[in-house]
Amino acid sequence: MKIALLGHGAMGRVLEETARAAGLEVGAIVTSANAADASRLLRGHTVAIDFSAPGGVLAHVEAAVAAGVPLVQGTTGWQREEPEVRKIVDARGGSLVYGANFSIGVNLFYRLVASAARLFRRSHGYDPFIEEAHHARKRDAPSGTALALRSILMRELDVETVPIASTRAGSIPGTHRVGFDSAADQVLLVHTAHSRTGFAAGALLAASWIAGGTRRGMHAFTDVLDDILEVT
């Protein structure tokens, strides 16, 4: 599998190191310096993985589709562009895997939160809330993961919204807390990321799943886990 990288910041560098350690070939690395040639640079690769910036997502999707290369979209903060991204992918027969968070642990955390919410829906007097904290360099707030958690809680609890508190400071590792609070007690579910290697492992899992060109259209990372890990 020959991988192209879109973006070469902290996450992109971890992804490159993880891929090479797994014996995978890393070909083109697209950054702001050569982004104008992205479509040409992507040709001949098995798959492309994007961990760049929200402002570059549309251009990167267009480049990958034009090059006929499946794309794993790991960038966050582009939710408002999703209708346009879907239009590009569907109209041109592209292949894309997306997710608010590519950590396998976080995606299992989603399922734990959904299960807990179903239990608390049958109880009374518990109010849900989300707290998330990241390092000062993270641009989007709330995080894509926090927004995904809110969607899960809204669906399972049948509520209109759930409050999110966001913190951006120092070198805080990515931390998400989902709580259910009452006058009597509080139940708290927590996920903390120790490093970026978990995101890289999930992105490479998604890359192997979407590679080959047989899966068309847009797929959530949860689809990958359902298929490969048989998580139910």
Backbone bond lengths (Angstrom), bond angles and torsions (degrees), N, CA, C in turn:
res aa  C-N    CA-C-N  psi(-1)  N-CA   C-N-CA  omega(-1)  CA-C   N-CA-C  phi
1 M - - - 1.462 - - 1.525 108.65 -
2 K 1.325 115.38 123.31 1.457 121.72 178.94 1.526 108.79 -103.81
3 I 1.331 115.41 119.46 1.459 121.42 -171.90 1.529 111.15 -107.57
4 A 1.332 115.99 135.98 1.456 121.85 170.16 1.520 107.94 -104.27
5 L 1.313 116.54 141.59 1.456 121.48 179.62 1.518 110.05 -110.13
6 L 1.322 115.99 131.54 1.460 122.37 174.40 1.522 106.78 -108.04
7 G 1.333 115.39 109.62 1.453 120.08 -173.03 1.515 110.51 97.41
8 H 1.344 115.91 136.35 1.466 119.53 -178.37 1.523 110.37 -139.47
9 G 1.343 114.14 43.62 1.454 119.48 174.03 1.514 109.80 -83.17
10 A 1.333 116.06 -154.49 1.469 119.89 -177.06 1.524 111.49 -58.27
11 M 1.340 117.46 -44.67 1.459 120.39 -179.19 1.520 110.87 -70.25
12 G 1.316 116.76 -40.31 1.459 119.93 178.78 1.516 112.48 -61.50
13 R 1.312 116.97 -38.18 1.465 120.42 179.52 1.526 111.60 -69.37
14 V 1.331 116.52 -39.15 1.466 119.64 176.18 1.521 110.00 -64.28
15 L 1.317 116.43 -40.65 1.460 120.87 178.81 1.529 111.07 -62.52
16 E 1.331 116.50 -43.58 1.457 120.22 178.50 1.530 110.77 -60.80
17 E 1.314 116.58 -46.39 1.471 121.17 -179.44 1.524 111.13 -62.80
18 T 1.339 116.51 -42.26 1.465 120.81 -179.07 1.528 111.06 -66.44
19 A 1.340 115.90 -41.09 1.467 120.20 179.79 1.519 111.21 -64.54
20 R 1.322 117.22 -45.84 1.466 120.55 -179.62 1.527 110.80 -64.69
21 A 1.332 116.95 -38.10 1.463 120.41 179.18 1.527 110.99 -64.98
22 A 1.335 116.36 -26.93 1.462 121.04 178.57 1.519 112.28 -86.22
23 G 1.334 116.70 2.59 1.451 120.97 178.41 1.514 114.15 82.98
24 L 1.318 117.46 17.15 1.460 121.70 179.90 1.526 110.21 -91.96
25 E 1.309 115.85 150.94 1.463 121.09 179.34 1.526 109.86 -87.82
26 V 1.312 117.06 128.38 1.460 122.24 174.56 1.518 108.04 -105.30
27 G 1.312 116.55 117.23 1.455 121.42 -177.69 1.518 111.61 -95.34
28 A 1.324 116.32 -111.62 1.465 121.62 -176.31 1.521 111.36 -68.37
29 I 1.320 115.22 142.54 1.458 122.47 172.19 1.525 106.49 -121.97
30 V 1.324 115.63 112.60 1.462 121.70 -176.17 1.523 109.31 -97.83
31 T 1.327 115.69 124.52 1.462 122.34 176.81 1.521 108.37 -127.58
32 S 1.314 117.03 -175.60 1.459 120.44 178.98 1.525 111.47 -62.08
33 A 1.334 117.26 -22.72 1.466 120.68 -177.55 1.526 112.35 -72.62
34 N 1.331 117.59 -29.76 1.474 119.80 -177.73 1.529 112.77 -127.08
35 A 1.336 116.47 18.74 1.469 121.23 -175.41 1.521 112.61 -60.64
36 A 1.322 117.69 -28.93 1.461 120.32 -179.20 1.523 111.86 -63.16
37 D 1.329 117.33 -24.24 1.468 122.20 -179.54 1.524 112.19 -103.04
38 A 1.341 117.35 19.17 1.462 120.95 -172.85 1.526 112.81 -56.81
39 S 1.324 117.62 -45.93 1.458 119.99 -177.45 1.523 111.69 -60.15
40 R 1.326 116.75 -43.01 1.466 120.78 179.10 1.524 110.61 -67.49
41 L 1.322 117.30 -41.21 1.455 121.30 -177.58 1.531 112.36 -67.09
42 L 1.330 116.80 -29.41 1.460 120.30 -177.09 1.523 113.48 -77.91
43 R 1.304 117.56 -21.43 1.463 120.11 -175.73 1.531 110.86 -60.01
44 G 1.336 115.56 139.01 1.461 120.71 178.16 1.516 114.36 90.47
45 H 1.346 117.33 -3.36 1.460 120.44 178.56 1.531 110.13 -91.35
46 T 1.303 116.06 153.73 1.462 120.98 178.05 1.513 111.28 -74.46
47 V 1.326 115.87 -38.13 1.459 121.74 -176.72 1.521 108.75 -160.16
48 A 1.336 116.70 155.26 1.459 121.86 175.38 1.526 108.86 -120.90
49 I 1.319 116.50 146.48 1.465 121.73 178.83 1.523 108.24 -125.83
50 D 1.325 115.89 127.26 1.464 121.83 -175.30 1.522 111.00 -110.53
51 F 1.323 116.32 113.50 1.459 123.21 167.98 1.525 106.32 -128.14
52 S 1.324 116.09 75.99 1.460 119.88 -175.92 1.526 110.24 -119.83
53 A 1.337 117.30 -119.15 1.459 122.33 -179.13 1.523 109.23 -130.69
54 P 1.336 118.09 150.95 1.467 120.74 -176.10 1.530 113.58 -54.46
55 G 1.323 116.64 -36.06 1.457 120.17 -177.67 1.517 114.32 -65.67
56 G 1.325 117.60 -18.08 1.452 120.50 -178.62 1.514 114.70 -99.73
57 V 1.321 117.52 -0.81 1.463 120.92 -173.14 1.524 112.41 -62.09
58 L 1.322 117.88 -49.21 1.463 120.35 -177.86 1.524 111.36 -58.79
59 A 1.320 116.62 -46.14 1.463 120.64 -179.84 1.520 110.94 -63.69
60 H 1.317 117.48 -39.14 1.462 121.04 -179.89 1.526 111.41 -68.86
61 V 1.329 117.10 -38.75 1.468 120.55 176.60 1.523 110.01 -63.46
62 E 1.323 116.11 -45.26 1.464 120.22 178.96 1.530 111.13 -60.89
63 A 1.330 116.71 -41.55 1.466 120.86 -179.23 1.523 110.87 -65.67
64 A 1.332 117.27 -43.60 1.462 120.82 -178.89 1.528 110.83 -65.56
65 V 1.334 116.46 -43.49 1.467 119.95 179.86 1.524 110.33 -64.61
66 A 1.333 116.57 -42.21 1.464 120.24 179.34 1.520 111.60 -63.30
67 A 1.336 116.51 -33.96 1.467 121.10 -179.79 1.520 112.68 -83.52
68 G 1.340 116.90 -7.74 1.458 120.42 -178.49 1.507 113.51 71.52
69 V 1.336 116.12 31.51 1.469 121.14 -176.39 1.532 109.54 -114.02
70 P 1.325 119.35 125.22 1.466 121.48 175.29 1.526 110.32 -58.89
71 L 1.327 116.02 146.91 1.460 120.84 -175.18 1.518 111.86 -125.76
72 V 1.333 115.63 134.13 1.454 122.25 169.46 1.516 106.91 -101.88
73 Q 1.332 117.26 115.74 1.462 121.58 -174.83 1.523 110.03 -100.30
74 G 1.350 115.24 100.39 1.450 120.57 -178.27 1.508 114.40 -99.93
75 T 1.341 117.11 -2.65 1.460 121.38 178.18 1.520 109.57 -68.42
76 T 1.327 117.29 146.05 1.462 121.03 177.33 1.523 109.71 -112.35
77 G 1.327 115.68 166.31 1.457 121.28 176.15 1.516 114.86 86.54
78 W 1.350 118.38 14.74 1.471 120.74 -178.86 1.530 112.33 -113.08
79 Q 1.345 117.53 18.83 1.462 121.07 -174.50 1.534 112.82 -55.23
80 R 1.318 117.64 -34.43 1.472 119.58 -178.83 1.524 111.85 -67.47
81 E 1.322 116.29 -20.97 1.467 120.54 -179.67 1.530 111.96 -89.73
82 E 1.335 117.45 -2.43 1.464 119.15 -173.50 1.530 113.59 -57.54
83 P 1.342 120.83 -42.53 1.468 118.86 179.04 1.529 112.64 -58.57
84 E 1.336 117.24 -39.42 1.460 120.59 -179.92 1.529 110.83 -71.36
85 V 1.328 116.29 -39.73 1.470 120.48 176.70 1.524 110.07 -60.60
86 R 1.310 116.49 -46.12 1.468 120.62 -179.71 1.525 110.77 -62.29
87 K 1.318 116.21 -38.57 1.461 120.87 178.86 1.525 110.93 -62.03
88 I 1.329 116.80 -44.31 1.466 121.62 180.00 1.524 110.69 -64.21
89 V 1.319 116.66 -47.37 1.463 121.43 -177.47 1.523 111.23 -64.21
90 D 1.324 116.71 -46.94 1.468 120.26 -176.79 1.528 111.83 -69.14
91 A 1.334 116.86 -40.38 1.458 120.27 -176.08 1.523 112.45 -68.43
92 R 1.347 116.87 -29.18 1.460 120.30 -174.39 1.526 113.38 -111.13
93 G 1.324 116.42 11.08 1.463 119.35 176.82 1.506 114.02 67.64
94 G 1.330 116.92 34.34 1.460 120.62 -179.49 1.514 112.90 -83.50
95 S 1.331 115.91 176.47 1.467 122.89 179.77 1.523 108.42 -133.97
96 L 1.329 116.47 128.91 1.461 119.45 -176.36 1.525 110.45 -149.19
97 V 1.330 115.26 136.02 1.461 121.99 170.80 1.532 107.30 -112.30
98 Y 1.326 116.84 131.86 1.457 120.24 -179.26 1.527 109.46 -131.30
99 G 1.312 115.59 160.55 1.455 120.07 176.86 1.511 110.19 -170.27
100 A 1.322 115.92 148.80 1.465 119.56 176.30 1.521 110.54 -69.31
101 N 1.335 115.89 -23.44 1.462 120.81 -178.43 1.531 107.87 -158.59
102 F 1.331 116.90 126.92 1.458 120.70 -177.45 1.520 113.44 -94.15
103 S 1.313 117.44 6.92 1.457 120.17 174.81 1.528 109.25 -70.39
104 I 1.324 116.64 128.98 1.461 119.96 177.39 1.525 109.61 -63.69
105 G 1.331 117.03 -38.28 1.464 120.80 178.39 1.512 112.14 -60.87
106 V 1.326 117.52 -41.93 1.465 120.84 179.16 1.522 110.49 -64.73
107 N 1.323 116.86 -40.13 1.457 119.27 -178.85 1.525 112.07 -68.50
108 L 1.322 117.32 -31.03 1.457 120.05 171.46 1.528 110.14 -72.09
109 F 1.322 116.46 -33.23 1.472 122.03 175.56 1.529 110.37 -61.10
110 Y 1.341 117.43 -40.60 1.462 121.04 176.02 1.523 110.48 -53.11
111 R 1.328 115.44 -43.50 1.459 119.74 -176.52 1.533 112.05 -70.78
112 L 1.330 115.54 -35.00 1.458 119.04 175.37 1.523 110.81 -64.52
113 V 1.331 116.23 -42.53 1.473 121.25 179.12 1.531 110.44 -63.09
114 A 1.334 116.78 -43.38 1.467 120.19 179.16 1.526 110.83 -61.28
115 S 1.339 115.80 -42.46 1.464 119.81 179.39 1.528 111.29 -64.91
116 A 1.336 116.41 -43.17 1.467 120.50 178.72 1.522 110.62 -63.27
117 A 1.330 117.15 -41.22 1.462 120.71 -179.24 1.529 111.20 -62.02
118 R 1.327 116.83 -37.84 1.464 119.28 178.56 1.533 111.18 -64.22
119 L 1.333 116.25 -35.25 1.464 119.91 177.17 1.530 110.84 -68.64
120 F 1.342 116.04 -44.37 1.462 119.17 -177.60 1.524 112.50 -72.37
121 R 1.328 116.79 -21.45 1.467 118.85 176.65 1.522 110.23 -63.66
122 R 1.317 115.95 -29.78 1.468 119.64 -179.67 1.531 112.05 -86.64
123 S 1.327 116.11 -2.73 1.461 120.51 177.13 1.527 108.92 -102.07
124 H 1.314 116.64 176.03 1.463 120.26 -179.15 1.527 109.69 -129.52
125 G 1.321 115.21 147.30 1.455 120.31 173.36 1.509 115.61 87.15
126 Y 1.338 118.48 8.39 1.466 121.30 179.02 1.532 110.10 -106.94
127 D 1.331 115.48 125.99 1.462 121.21 178.79 1.527 109.79 -104.87
128 P 1.342 118.38 129.53 1.465 120.89 179.65 1.524 111.72 -81.97
129 F 1.329 116.43 151.29 1.459 121.47 174.24 1.524 109.01 -153.84
130 I 1.323 115.78 159.11 1.470 122.52 178.95 1.519 108.81 -129.34
131 E 1.319 115.97 134.35 1.465 122.49 172.68 1.522 107.78 -124.39
132 E 1.319 116.57 131.79 1.471 119.19 177.76 1.513 110.01 -136.11
133 A 1.330 116.36 143.19 1.468 121.60 -178.02 1.526 109.61 -138.78
134 H 1.331 115.68 139.31 1.456 122.09 178.65 1.523 109.47 -142.94
135 H 1.319 115.11 170.86 1.458 121.79 176.79 1.535 110.25 -64.08
136 A 1.315 115.22 162.37 1.463 121.01 -174.20 1.526 113.23 -65.94
137 R 1.331 118.26 -18.87 1.465 120.82 -176.90 1.527 113.27 -81.58
138 K 1.324 117.46 -14.73 1.474 119.49 -179.45 1.519 109.52 -69.07
139 R 1.332 116.21 128.56 1.460 120.59 -170.97 1.515 113.89 -83.64
140 D 1.337 117.62 -42.91 1.464 119.26 -173.17 1.525 111.47 -87.88
141 A 1.319 115.13 140.09 1.460 121.78 176.52 1.535 107.94 -150.94
142 P 1.333 118.56 125.29 1.462 127.03 -0.51 1.532 112.17 -65.20
143 S 1.296 115.95 161.18 1.456 120.59 178.92 1.532 110.47 -69.74
144 G 1.323 115.78 159.68 1.451 119.59 175.81 1.516 111.92 -60.18
145 T 1.326 115.95 -34.38 1.470 120.39 178.38 1.523 110.98 -65.47
146 A 1.329 116.59 -42.02 1.468 120.06 178.50 1.521 110.95 -64.15
147 L 1.314 116.81 -39.16 1.465 120.22 178.22 1.528 110.86 -65.76
148 A 1.344 116.12 -38.48 1.462 119.55 177.15 1.532 110.59 -64.95
149 L 1.336 116.35 -40.19 1.462 120.22 178.07 1.527 110.73 -64.08
150 R 1.328 116.57 -40.14 1.461 119.47 177.95 1.528 111.13 -62.24
151 S 1.322 116.77 -41.88 1.470 120.19 178.72 1.524 111.22 -61.22
152 I 1.332 115.76 -40.41 1.468 120.27 178.58 1.528 110.36 -62.75
153 L 1.330 116.70 -46.88 1.457 120.58 -178.52 1.528 111.48 -65.61
154 M 1.310 116.73 -41.67 1.468 120.08 178.83 1.526 110.87 -60.86
155 R 1.324 116.07 -41.78 1.464 120.28 -179.62 1.526 111.66 -68.16
156 E 1.314 116.91 -47.34 1.459 120.48 -174.00 1.526 113.16 -76.47
157 L 1.344 116.53 -29.75 1.463 120.60 -179.19 1.523 112.30 -95.82
158 D 1.349 116.04 -10.25 1.460 121.76 -177.58 1.534 111.08 56.91
159 V 1.344 114.39 52.18 1.467 120.91 176.77 1.524 108.87 -120.90
160 E 1.339 116.02 160.02 1.457 120.50 -175.34 1.518 113.22 -76.84
161 T 1.324 117.32 -31.24 1.468 120.18 178.23 1.520 109.65 -160.67
162 V 1.325 115.53 167.67 1.465 123.06 176.13 1.528 106.74 -136.43
163 P 1.318 119.40 130.28 1.465 120.70 -177.70 1.530 112.37 -67.35
164 I 1.334 115.15 142.22 1.466 122.45 176.80 1.521 108.87 -124.11
165 A 1.313 117.23 129.02 1.465 122.61 173.59 1.519 108.04 -109.32
166 S 1.342 116.73 126.29 1.467 121.78 -176.81 1.517 111.14 -116.15
167 T 1.333 115.39 140.08 1.459 122.38 176.26 1.516 108.94 -127.59
168 R 1.334 117.07 134.40 1.459 123.20 174.32 1.526 107.34 -128.67
169 A 1.327 116.51 110.46 1.460 118.96 -176.45 1.520 111.13 -161.62
170 G 1.312 115.72 143.80 1.451 121.84 171.64 1.516 114.19 50.97
171 S 1.330 115.53 -132.68 1.466 122.52 -178.65 1.518 111.46 -117.29
172 I 1.331 117.22 33.20 1.462 121.75 -178.11 1.528 110.20 -57.97
173 P 1.332 118.32 128.19 1.475 119.64 175.32 1.520 109.55 -69.90
174 G 1.329 116.38 152.59 1.457 119.77 -179.24 1.519 111.51 -56.74
175 T 1.336 116.05 119.45 1.459 121.58 -176.77 1.523 109.58 -133.59
176 H 1.333 116.06 131.41 1.463 121.17 177.29 1.520 109.13 -127.65
177 R 1.333 115.40 129.86 1.464 121.92 178.41 1.527 108.74 -121.13
178 V 1.303 115.72 130.88 1.460 121.34 173.90 1.520 106.71 -117.18
179 G 1.328 115.78 122.58 1.456 119.78 -176.34 1.510 113.07 -122.14
180 F 1.326 114.65 154.55 1.461 123.02 173.67 1.524 105.50 -127.69
181 D 1.333 116.57 111.98 1.463 120.44 -170.52 1.525 111.48 -115.20
182 S 1.340 115.46 138.36 1.465 121.32 175.62 1.521 108.30 -136.19
183 A 1.334 116.05 175.27 1.467 120.28 177.44 1.516 110.98 -64.68
184 A 1.332 116.43 -25.20 1.465 120.10 -175.65 1.517 113.13 -90.25
185 D 1.353 117.37 -37.38 1.458 119.37 -175.05 1.525 110.93 -165.23
186 Q 1.328 114.81 179.73 1.458 120.91 179.20 1.531 109.04 -139.71
187 V 1.322 115.32 136.71 1.456 121.70 175.02 1.517 107.68 -112.64
188 L 1.337 116.36 131.19 1.461 120.94 -174.08 1.525 110.32 -128.39
189 L 1.336 116.47 129.08 1.460 123.20 173.42 1.524 107.52 -111.20
190 V 1.344 117.11 132.30 1.469 120.94 -172.58 1.524 111.02 -132.25
191 H 1.319 115.21 136.43 1.472 120.88 168.91 1.520 108.27 -124.69
192 T 1.336 116.71 130.75 1.459 122.21 177.50 1.525 109.31 -127.18
193 A 1.317 116.34 128.05 1.465 121.19 177.88 1.518 109.50 -86.79
194 H 1.341 117.36 124.80 1.461 120.88 179.38 1.530 112.24 -83.02
195 S 1.330 116.99 -28.41 1.464 120.85 179.98 1.518 108.84 -159.65
196 R 1.338 115.69 176.17 1.465 120.79 179.92 1.532 112.74 -84.23
197 T 1.319 117.90 -4.79 1.463 119.30 -176.18 1.528 112.22 -64.66
198 G 1.337 117.25 -28.42 1.452 120.22 177.57 1.519 112.34 -64.58
199 F 1.347 116.04 -37.65 1.462 120.17 177.82 1.529 110.15 -68.22
200 A 1.327 116.09 -40.15 1.461 120.51 179.98 1.520 110.65 -64.10
201 A 1.330 117.13 -42.43 1.468 120.48 179.71 1.516 111.02 -62.21
202 G 1.322 117.24 -41.89 1.454 120.76 178.71 1.515 112.13 -66.79
203 A 1.334 116.68 -39.95 1.465 120.51 179.54 1.522 111.12 -64.74
204 L 1.331 117.36 -38.86 1.460 120.81 178.31 1.530 111.13 -69.77
205 L 1.329 116.92 -34.68 1.458 120.79 174.71 1.528 109.87 -62.20
206 A 1.340 115.96 -44.61 1.464 120.51 178.08 1.518 111.20 -64.88
207 A 1.334 116.93 -36.84 1.464 121.14 -179.95 1.524 111.02 -63.77
208 S 1.331 116.83 -43.00 1.464 119.94 179.67 1.524 111.09 -66.84
209 W 1.332 116.44 -30.36 1.464 121.82 -178.79 1.541 112.02 -73.82
210 I 1.348 116.28 -40.31 1.465 120.58 -175.45 1.524 112.12 -88.23
211 A 1.330 117.64 -16.24 1.468 121.23 -177.77 1.522 111.09 -65.04
212 G 1.318 115.14 150.16 1.460 120.14 176.91 1.507 114.17 107.85
213 G 1.344 116.14 -19.79 1.459 119.64 173.99 1.511 115.96 80.10
214 T 1.330 118.70 7.35 1.470 119.38 -179.69 1.520 112.39 -85.87
215 R 1.327 117.19 -20.02 1.464 120.85 179.46 1.524 108.95 -103.00
216 R 1.316 116.66 112.99 1.458 122.21 -178.50 1.522 110.85 -102.11
217 G 1.316 115.56 160.43 1.453 121.26 177.45 1.516 112.90 86.69
218 M 1.334 115.75 -168.96 1.457 122.07 -178.06 1.519 110.77 -100.06
219 H 1.319 115.46 135.02 1.456 121.84 -179.04 1.529 109.33 -130.45
220 A 1.323 116.52 137.25 1.462 120.80 174.49 1.523 109.42 -77.78
221 F 1.325 116.68 153.39 1.459 120.52 178.94 1.526 110.98 -61.24
222 T 1.326 116.86 -27.16 1.462 119.69 176.62 1.528 111.11 -62.07
223 D 1.341 117.16 -31.13 1.467 120.33 176.66 1.533 110.53 -63.53
224 V 1.339 114.99 -38.29 1.468 120.09 179.39 1.519 109.87 -62.99
225 L 1.330 116.11 -47.55 1.466 120.04 -179.57 1.524 111.41 -63.54
226 D 1.321 116.67 -41.97 1.463 119.86 179.01 1.522 111.00 -58.76
227 D 1.334 115.48 -39.85 1.452 120.52 -175.20 1.537 112.18 -79.07
228 I 1.328 116.95 -48.12 1.459 120.76 -174.14 1.531 112.54 -81.78
229 L 1.325 116.25 -46.25 1.455 119.50 -175.58 1.520 112.14 -93.66
230 E 1.326 117.45 -7.84 1.453 122.69 -179.38 1.507 110.42 54.51
231 V 1.350 115.53 46.15 1.463 121.00 177.42 1.514 108.01 -84.18
232 T 1.320 117.42 131.30 1.462 121.30 179.43 1.499 110.15 -126.22
